[in-house]
Amino acid sequence: MTLSNSLPALIVASSLLPGLIIFFLREGSHRLRSVLNMFGAILKLVLVAALTWGVFQDDFFETRWQLAPGLELVLHADALSVLFVNLSTLLWLVTTVYAIGYLEHSPHRSRFFGFFSLCVSATVGLALAGNMFTFVLFYELLTLSTYPLVAHKGTPEAVRGARIYLAYTLSGGLVLMLGAIWLQALVGPLEFVEGGLLSQLPDELHGQLTWIFLLLIIGLGVKAALVPLHGWLPQAMVAPAPVSALLHAVAVVKAGAFGIVRVVYDVYGIEFASDLGLLMPLGIAAAVTIVYGSIRALSQDNLKKRLAYSTVSQVSYIALGTAIFGPLGTIGGVAHLVHQGVMKITLFFAAGNYAETLGVHQVSEMNGIGRRMPLTTLAFTVGALGMIGIPPVAGFVSKWYLGSGALEAGVAHWVLPVLIASSALNAAYFLPILQRAWFRPAASSWPQENIPARRFETHASLFLPPLVTAALALLFGLFAGAYWSPVEWAGLIAEREYLR
Amino acid sequence: MNLLLTLTLTAPLLLILSGLYRKRWSAPIAAVPALLTAALIPADHVIALDWFLLGAQLGTDELSAWMLPASALLWAGAGLHHAWRSGSPAQAAPFRLFFLLAMTGNLLLVLAQDVMTFYVGYSIMGLSAYGLVHDRPSSSAPPAASTYLRWTIAGELLLFSGLVSLAYQAGSTGFSTLAIGQADTITVLLLLAGLGIKIGLPGLHAWMPWTYAAGQAAGSAVFSGAMVNAGLIGLLRFLPLQQPGHAEVGQLLLAWGLLGAFYGVLFGLLQRTPRAILAYSSVSQMSSMAAMLGFALIEPELAPAIIAAITVYAVHHGLSKGALFLAQDDYRAGARPRLSFAILVLLSLMLAGAPYTSGAIAKTLIKTPLTDEYAWIGSVLLFASTATTLLMLRFLFAVRASRRQQTPAPLASGAGVAIVLLVCAHLAAYTMYPLPTLSLHAIWPVILALLLGFAFMRLPAATRAQNQPEPPMGDLPTLMARWLIRRRWIVWLHSTLAAEHETEPGKHHEG
């Protein structure tokens, strides 16, 4: 057994095994659970670093198990999966620190962290999935492991939100499975290959392939929250803050968006998808989602709900970039996979800090909160400016590439207005929050001040994670030209997708 | 050299990060490296930073060699005045924070040698300046700041679309390649609209009087000098000035600018707030420059001479306008009122283009490239000078009326800084245009305006209508926004969409 055929499996196992052990820990063994969590998260980071270096050098990493004839579990590392694995591993580490602080005194922590680890394992698994079967398997596992996390608080509201989530995602999963089975029936077991394989099929199958594409995109679109399949996302914000953070930035929503990228680039191939005329409808669906999500976000007073609708909008930038034919659009969409992740997780961490420290849940309660919690609000500000697309935060770079890509593909006449409208709407629902937080005087008391201001504004494990992710969002934008930036890596992906 | 260049851009940020921005002297000190860079670094020193943004180029070329000293002087001078005049250090700390951030953005865009770096600086400057407008918790600051922010965001989004297309069509983001690339008309119009908001072209100027009248004088000084020039730098860099084929846009800009030269004066005369009058004067002056840019688009072979003239004009206007705000602040506060009023008179004469001032040189330079066919533009600009003189006369009367009767007087820091800026404006102008060739004929517009003003003063009080209500700041766009906001469908849309259900005082001053 060499590193080249075991590393992908080890990476999945590094969160799966600690997670399984944590299920059996007693509630009180706080320290052991934290050690296990952190050990898994850091080990995964080291393994992923090795994998990244290897893939950068064009080394080959693959783990294969034959389950049954025609059913193979394949974990394979290519440039795209490495990008997503890096994102989820890095943000999992940060979120684990945050969750340990956040849930310090709440019940059912073993259950929580167990499912939390499962959820990350599933995400990494589907990122590394080397064929459709493996992808669908981890996709469904992700659905199931996230359900208890959304319902974690156990309140009627939480249970209701989680049920809606389950209903949506299970139906979506079913549609995806249907599409995958149809595809397998048509062409046999299908591996993901840069550039896609389906273009070699005879012309008479093209009709069927279009229908399969529709099924796959609908299945994935539920998790990616494409309108009108987005209904579960605003309901799921009843989950605890760390879960929302992971859900919106890394795990569920991203899994959907990542799946769309996979299907278009590595199953159909971007050129074949363009020939079939599939990109335009996908682009329109993304554009509608981008504008619709932002318009709904305007009228939400609940902070987490406003952020949820913002996710609906922002994640579709990825689908939009995928639908824009040409390397620049690809770079914009794929880089936004990471950019949106670090920015949105920052915003949810900050929202969690406001709720946990001061009991502030509504935007209208945020007057003067910048003076009480300056570091958290600073992080929130960076995230919000990035979402609008204000430089030098990372979101600006995605927007620049999406705009350039639209010009390259000759679709600027409708893509640029969508980008501009989205930025304007983002400004309209984020800037008033910043104005309240920094420039308005605070009310005489906070709704429910749980953690008094001592040396720091709140617990260190709560305010440090958003600072780290905000710094990442800033660095990814400021140093977009550096070789380690997501944009550069997205450039590598685009190069391999279009040249092979 | 490169160390100095780096320090120029990082000094304000270092002061913020180290917490030293809480000290009042941080504001002027932050601009010192910029002053040194302006003095020491030659005019074609560019460094490439591949890892920064998407590969940035920073340094000095002909344009930034003029604009950097002007900007640095304005930031240093305004910072100095702020340091002397501000209240307790803690109270003024937020102002300084935003002042330093805006300074970083401004210096970055002046030194930028590629599209993206320019936009990053422009955007940082525009957004941070919100904190300069929203400075005092007075009743006028928040609506002024909201107005400012809406227009700024709109301008930046338009500019973004323009720059993305421009960079894509040129195939690169470096300024050196932009000159060769071909930009289509939509791109040029997007750039014009985006940057037109910053320089206050008529119709896009509604935020300007609000913004200049709110906040500290130091803020207004950098707004009217350094930041307004940022818009002009953008136009000089991005408009296809040396390429044929943009005559239609040129004619549009020429007409728009000439209209603005009088529009600004007309609505400025109706104002009573001194700082708002200065804002309208900026609308008028920047519009004159924009008109000449339009002429350059029509006659591309004359563009180099026009660009050079506009550069000098912008430096002269920026320095003298900034100085006007600072000296006016002194006069209002009762610091050396006679001295500061004398300086205000002198500065007003400069703006009016009185003989031998930097204004006269700027106005002569800008008319020199005009061909016979377009000689009428020179006559129009001559009338614009008369109009400007009238407006400055109005300003001086308004200043006298606005003086607070209070003693003891604080230090006359504004007047002191204003003298330095005034001298520098002349130094800049005279390096371009030696003294003996100037003639006295520039006196005519001034004398004509003084006669008109005198005649107006002799009119019976009733016809002068001194007590009529003045039009709101931002005039026609503001009135239109107020009219719109009362329409039923707008109200419906607003109540359906708006997240901020509480009504803020004066939120709807304009849209």
Interface residues (C-beta under 8 A of the other chain):
Chain A: I295 A297 L298 S299 Q300 D301 R306 V363 S364 L385 G389 I390 P391 P392 F396 V397 K399 W400 G403 S404 L407 E408 A412 L416 L419 I420 S423 A424 A427 A428 Y429 L431 P432 Q435 F439 P441 G477 L478 F479 A480 G481 A482 Y483 V487
Chain B: L49 D50 W51 F52 L53 L54 G55 A56 M116 Y119 V120 S123 I124 L127 H134 P137 P142 A145 S146 L149 I153 A154 E156 L157 L158 F160 S161 V164 S165 A167 Y168 Q169 T496 L497 A498 A499 E500 H501 E502
